[in-house]
Amino acid sequence: MAAGRRGAGLRLCATVFLLDMAFCKGFVEDLDESFKDNRKDDIWLVDFYAPWCGHCKKLEPIWNEVGLEMKSIGSPVKVGKMDATSYSSIASEFGVRGYPTIKLLKGDLAYNYRGPRTKDDIIEFAHRVSGALIRPLPSQQMFEHVQKRHRVFFVYIGGESPLKEKYIDAASELIVYTYFFSASEEVVPEYVTLKEMPAVLVFKDETYFVYDEYEDGDLSSWINRERFQNYLTMDGFLLYELGDTGKLVAIAVIDEKNTSVEHTRLKSIIQEVARDYRDQFHRDFQFGHMDGNDYINTLLMDELKVPTVVVLNTSNQQYFLLDRQIKNAEDMVQFINNILDGTVESIFKSSPLMGCFLFGLPLGVISIMCYGIYTADTDGGYVEERYEVSKSEIESQEPTEESKEQEPRSADVLVPTVQGPKDVLEKKKD
């Protein structure tokens, strides 16, 4: 009898689950060929998928949750999905090169999403990109609210100027990554000191940095470098993103489950340097820690022991290993200074794999590369879990079972290239 009640309970749970899934699906529109002509009156968040794609299937329940939440909060963004194999010509016009591909379509603009495939991250992207490009901050109260809500954001202070035009141009490229605001000098906190106006500032890590054209160069490049917090928990996705900054990345490679003094000490030292020396190093360095050495060993084609510290050079495919024992923050600072002045060149090693990881190769094709076949995601995204397709495959019918996960033919092989931030925004004209 008890077994019967358990069976009934399981059936009830399964029924409730299926009803919940059906309910969520009701807020995601299935799009067809009419979408091309009807979409411009609305803002759309669209998942371009293939029915046979395993990672598309993993995304489906998350996508249904996105549709439900966007509807429940009254968002103006409509959520849809399109079978890119059935409507391949439309998918091709929107630049779909792999599955799944997520895009926010706003007027003539198509914004590509390249973040983690979680409900919260996707919704945050939709809110940021669907709103105003430059959001005004009319009061100190609003400024304080933004500071509490966002870990990193940029602010233009001043009136009309050539710098503002550059700021708008940079925002149009990088809105997919971060928030852009404008304010008058009276609105910013009293602790902010400006030598001249107009100015562009980044607020992060409980402080701020002012853009200096002489020191920092191109505004868009500076924003792309400064859009990260100074200290991060590193993973493959973040390293891929940091590859576009040109910064050196100092990483404590540790076992987070290991509470021994040596593991916690190295992490604390990197955190201390990131915090106490940020004015000195923030232009050139990014800091963080990584749990375990499996990823980093594959990346560097080396055998690093845990715990240790490694410094990756994202601009030239090389890295530095420790040549001394790091006992405190001062030792780490000295090591960093020696890297900057070139006195540790003797342990400067080159890793061809790192260039592919950081400059365009999806992680999923590294095994192919080891056999001498190089390919790249020319759309510039982090596509560890995407099926890449050639143009001929997009325009043809759905692949057969044997060809679903077939690697690119020799005619489709591409040389790895560095993808700039402009690739995340495409002008779409119907």
Disulfide bonds with the S-S distance in Angstrom:
none
